[in-house]
């Protein structure tokens, strides 16, 4: 079984414009669909978003992300400067302020998705080193964890946000685990609505999910987030002394993917 040796991610710096449509349904519409079908209120979404920001703020101030971030030097007109921490999180976020924001996309009184309870789209990069256990032994290297199982599933693109639900169930079944045996979960926060729906449907303990915040606070660099949440999961398991973890996320085209990892 493959094992993960090292993991790092480069801090997200600048926001970029990005949009995608499939079957004439935009991402925000898919999130609104999930909110309606799983009865996730605007209040729940805003409180979840504040929680993500608060957890990230505490983790940054405690230095929990430092071990997993590679500082980079960025050139500018005023000279090169080092970026060693994410700039996207909004420290001091409050429900009072967040709840006053207007929905971004649906303005007929039924919309609930705002700029604050959705993930930010920004730049980032992440990498892990993967090798066979025999190779690690040969090189006298200590792995961060081993991959126990992984799974991907397909579903209606109109509700793609709940993709982690079937993916996690399938991965856990392949691993021979029970959900209550998992120490920590990192589930990408594309939107607060879908994040809440996933936690509710799976019956997860919220205190085990994204304990250092998630994409609502850190941002969602497309194509990088899956590796980023895995890296964060590995180091958070190490820091907390946990053994089993699951990383999962939804995929815009109507899929879900999940991976079960275990520390030795």
C-alpha positions as a printed NumPy array, in Angstrom:
array([[  0.   ,   0.   ,   0.   ],
       [  1.407,   3.464,  -0.876],
       [  2.569,   5.692,   1.936],
       [  2.851,   9.471,   2.058],
       [  6.276,  10.792,   2.933],
       [  6.036,  14.554,   2.865],
       [  3.439,  17.165,   2.128],
       [  3.588,  20.902,   1.588],
       [  1.49 ,  23.637,   0.113],
       [  2.321,  27.118,  -1.056],
       [  0.266,  29.866,   0.517],
       [ -2.512,  31.376,  -1.562],
       [ -1.722,  34.938,  -2.535],
       [ -3.898,  36.592,  -5.145],
       [ -7.535,  36.046,  -5.953],
       [ -8.356,  35.251,  -9.55 ],
       [-11.59 ,  35.308, -11.492],
       [-12.972,  31.888, -12.318],
       [-16.38 ,  30.54 , -13.298],
       [-17.652,  27.255, -14.636],
       [-20.949,  26.   , -15.978],
       [-22.181,  22.501, -16.68 ],
       [-25.607,  21.641, -17.939],
       [-26.309,  25.367, -17.748],
       [-26.06 ,  25.214, -13.955],
       [-23.485,  27.462, -12.295],
       [-21.715,  26.446,  -9.109],
       [-23.677,  28.854,  -6.936],
       [-26.939,  27.444,  -8.285],
       [-25.771,  23.961,  -7.328],
       [-25.068,  25.207,  -3.806],
       [-28.52 ,  26.777,  -3.607],
       [-29.994,  23.449,  -4.755],
       [-28.208,  21.64 ,  -1.921],
       [-29.293,  24.256,   0.626],
       [-32.927,  23.8  ,  -0.362],
       [-32.892,  19.995,  -0.59 ],
       [-31.083,  19.53 ,   2.742],
       [-32.89 ,  22.408,   4.478],
       [-29.75 ,  24.382,   5.278],
       [-30.732,  27.864,   6.409],
       [-28.897,  31.11 ,   5.74 ],
       [-28.232,  31.408,   9.474],
       [-26.614,  27.958,   9.58 ],
       [-24.43 ,  28.844,   6.606],
       [-23.246,  32.129,   8.073],
       [-22.479,  30.56 ,  11.454],
       [-20.54 ,  27.792,   9.739],
       [-18.561,  30.372,   7.761],
       [-17.716,  32.312,  10.919],
       [-16.593,  29.062,  12.53 ],
       [-14.296,  28.344,   9.579],
       [-12.759,  31.815,   9.791],
       [-12.377,  31.604,  13.573],
       [-10.755,  28.182,  13.488],
       [ -8.329,  29.297,  10.794],
       [ -7.463,  32.468,  12.689],
       [ -6.685,  30.49 ,  15.847],
       [ -4.648,  27.929,  13.879],
       [ -2.628,  30.629,  12.118],
       [ -1.881,  32.478,  15.34 ],
       [ -0.858,  29.209,  17.   ],
       [  1.471,  28.388,  14.102],
       [ -0.32 ,  25.162,  13.211],
       [  0.06 ,  25.761,   9.465],
       [  3.731,  26.688,   9.588],
       [  5.06 ,  23.151,   9.264],
       [  3.088,  22.443,   6.105],
       [  3.774,  25.695,   4.226],
       [  6.813,  26.364,   2.062],
       [  7.657,  30.111,   2.138],
       [  8.116,  31.631,  -1.32 ],
       [  9.71 ,  34.871,  -2.488],
       [  7.487,  37.044,  -4.641],
       [  8.968,  39.802,  -6.844],
       [  7.325,  43.218,  -6.817],
       [  8.088,  46.791,  -7.862],
       [  9.317,  47.485,  -4.35 ],
       [ 11.541,  44.441,  -4.335],
       [ 11.159,  40.782,  -3.471],
       [  9.229,  39.823,  -0.347],
       [  8.524,  36.521,   1.364],
       [  5.07 ,  35.007,   1.644],
       [  4.904,  32.425,   4.408],
       [  1.261,  32.556,   5.502],
       [ -2.086,  32.697,   3.791],
       [ -3.411,  36.179,   3.174],
       [ -6.977,  35.213,   2.331],
       [ -8.438,  34.532,   5.832],
       [-10.383,  37.381,   7.413],
       [ -9.447,  37.56 ,  11.075],
       [-12.086,  38.965,  13.366],
       [-15.029,  37.734,  11.296],
       [-18.371,  37.957,  13.073],
       [-21.864,  36.638,  12.509],
       [-23.3  ,  40.126,  13.029],
       [-21.402,  41.482,  10.027],
       [-21.68 ,  38.377,   7.873],
       [-25.443,  38.062,   8.299],
       [-25.952,  41.545,   6.818],
       [-24.481,  40.616,   3.45 ],
       [-26.9  ,  40.221,   0.568],
       [-27.078,  36.996,  -1.444],
       [-24.756,  37.244,  -4.441],
       [-26.798,  35.456,  -7.038],
       [-30.483,  35.041,  -6.175],
       [-32.191,  38.221,  -5.028],
       [-35.841,  37.161,  -4.884],
       [-35.725,  36.465,  -1.176],
       [-34.89 ,  32.775,  -1.501],
       [-31.124,  33.023,  -2.063],
       [-28.692,  32.201,   0.736],
       [-25.237,  32.061,  -0.876],
       [-23.096,  35.114,  -0.145],
       [-19.471,  36.068,  -0.695],
       [-18.808,  35.205,   2.944],
       [-20.337,  31.731,   3.169],
       [-18.735,  30.517,  -0.056],
       [-15.098,  29.619,  -0.643],
       [-12.752,  32.142,  -2.172],
       [-11.051,  31.337,  -5.467],
       [ -7.337,  32.068,  -5.33 ],
       [ -3.924,  30.792,  -6.306],
       [ -1.968,  28.04 ,  -4.592],
       [  0.081,  24.9  ,  -5.103],
       [  0.515,  21.693,  -3.134],
       [  2.601,  18.536,  -3.399],
       [  3.055,  15.203,  -1.645],
       [  5.721,  12.54 ,  -2.058],
       [  4.257,   9.073,  -2.589],
       [  6.216,   5.805,  -2.507],
       [  5.971,   2.138,  -1.634],
       [  6.639,   1.139,   1.947],
       [  9.543,  -1.032,   0.798],
       [ 11.173,   1.983,  -0.818],
       [ 10.751,   4.069,   2.347],
       [ 12.37 ,   1.299,   4.388],
       [ 15.196,   1.077,   1.87 ],
       [ 15.809,   4.822,   2.163],
       [ 15.353,   4.806,   5.958],
       [ 12.503,   7.315,   5.717],
       [  9.576,   7.73 ,   8.122],
       [  6.228,   8.205,   6.372],
       [  3.541,  10.644,   7.459],
       [  0.853,   8.035,   6.796],
       [ -0.21 ,   5.174,   4.558],
       [ -3.097,   5.224,   2.107],
       [ -5.625,   2.636,   3.262],
       [ -8.265,   3.195,   0.575],
       [ -9.765,   5.733,  -1.762],
       [-12.955,   6.045,  -3.778],
       [-14.662,   8.265,  -6.301],
       [-18.349,   8.424,  -7.12 ],
       [-20.641,  10.109,  -9.617],
       [-23.875,  11.975,  -8.96 ],
       [-26.254,  14.536, -10.422],
       [-24.169,  17.652, -11.258],
       [-27.064,  19.803, -10.014],
       [-26.206,  18.736,  -6.445],
       [-22.506,  18.012,  -6.917],
       [-21.72 ,  19.57 ,  -3.535],
       [-22.812,  16.452,  -1.682],
       [-20.328,  14.311,  -3.633],
       [-18.256,  13.613,  -0.493],
       [-21.201,  11.717,   1.043],
       [-21.158,   8.658,  -1.261],
       [-17.387,   8.919,  -1.758],
       [-16.652,   8.807,   1.982],
       [-19.077,   5.933,   2.509],
       [-17.439,   3.947,  -0.279],
       [-13.88 ,   4.675,   0.899],
       [-14.719,   3.759,   4.499],
       [-16.334,   0.525,   3.361],
       [-13.237,  -0.374,   1.322],
       [-11.03 ,   0.397,   4.331],
       [-13.13 ,  -1.772,   6.616],
       [-13.62 ,   1.167,   8.994],
       [-16.602,   2.734,  10.71 ],
       [-17.087,   6.499,  10.563],
       [-16.96 ,   6.756,  14.351],
       [-13.47 ,   5.217,  14.257],
       [-12.08 ,   8.122,  12.225],
       [-10.174,  10.724,  14.242],
       [-10.261,  13.668,  11.839],
       [-11.916,  14.698,   8.579],
       [-10.817,  17.315,   6.07 ],
       [-13.739,  17.982,   3.727],
       [-13.346,  20.824,   1.281],
       [-15.61 ,  23.781,   2.003],
       [-16.734,  24.766,  -1.49 ],
       [-19.802,  26.346,   0.117],
       [-21.077,  26.36 ,   3.672],
       [-24.369,  24.9  ,   2.413],
       [-22.819,  21.744,   0.999],
       [-20.39 ,  21.385,   3.899],
       [-23.24 ,  21.408,   6.396],
       [-25.263,  18.955,   4.296],
       [-22.333,  16.514,   4.163],
       [-21.74 ,  16.636,   7.92 ],
       [-25.458,  16.228,   8.643],
       [-26.062,  13.383,   6.205],
       [-23.054,  11.382,   7.402],
       [-23.787,  12.121,  11.06 ],
       [-20.253,  13.35 ,  11.691],
       [-19.075,  15.04 ,  14.865],
       [-18.455,  18.681,  13.795],
       [-15.544,  18.824,  16.252],
       [-13.705,  16.304,  14.072],
       [-14.255,  18.129,  10.779],
       [-11.911,  20.85 ,   9.486],
       [-10.678,  21.695,  12.96 ],
       [ -8.329,  24.357,  11.543],
       [-10.942,  25.888,   9.278],
       [-11.354,  25.239,   5.59 ],
       [-11.71 ,  26.724,   2.129],
       [-14.209,  29.372,   3.215],
       [-11.364,  30.935,   5.175],
       [ -8.29 ,  29.685,   3.298],
       [ -9.626,  29.8  ,  -0.245],
       [-10.185,  27.179,  -2.939],
       [ -7.433,  27.133,  -5.59 ],
       [ -9.022,  24.967,  -8.286],
       [ -6.998,  21.851,  -9.037],
       [ -4.942,  22.204,  -5.86 ],
       [ -7.479,  21.958,  -3.038],
       [ -7.589,  18.166,  -2.947],
       [ -3.882,  17.925,  -2.228],
       [ -4.047,  20.864,   0.182],
       [ -6.685,  19.287,   2.41 ],
       [ -4.713,  16.024,   2.432],
       [ -1.549,  17.836,   3.512],
       [ -3.445,  19.654,   6.262],
       [ -5.039,  16.394,   7.388],
       [ -1.651,  14.664,   7.639],
       [ -0.071,  17.364,   9.772],
       [ -3.165,  17.829,  11.909],
       [ -3.245,  14.11 ,  12.665],
       [  0.43 ,  14.321,  13.597],
       [ -0.119,  17.36 ,  15.823],
       [ -3.153,  15.931,  17.639],
       [ -1.891,  12.382,  17.914],
       [ -4.709,  11.04 ,  15.754],
       [ -4.356,   7.82 ,  13.785],
       [ -7.105,   7.675,  11.149],
       [ -8.203,  10.448,   8.837],
       [-10.327,  11.056,   5.759],
       [ -9.853,  13.736,   3.112],
       [-12.737,  14.35 ,   0.713],
       [-14.16 ,  16.904,  -1.674],
       [-16.816,  17.449,  -4.306],
       [-15.964,  17.828,  -7.996],
       [-17.766,  20.356, -10.18 ],
       [-18.76 ,  17.979, -12.96 ],
       [-20.839,  15.86 , -10.59 ],
       [-18.443,  13.673,  -8.603],
       [-17.082,  13.08 ,  -5.145],
       [-13.698,  11.713,  -4.079],
       [-12.357,  10.55 ,  -0.725],
       [ -9.201,   9.001,   0.71 ],
       [ -8.627,   7.141,   3.98 ],
       [ -5.166,   7.502,   5.517],
       [ -3.647,   6.031,   8.65 ],
       [ -0.629,   7.019,  10.705],
       [  1.555,   4.214,  12.038]])
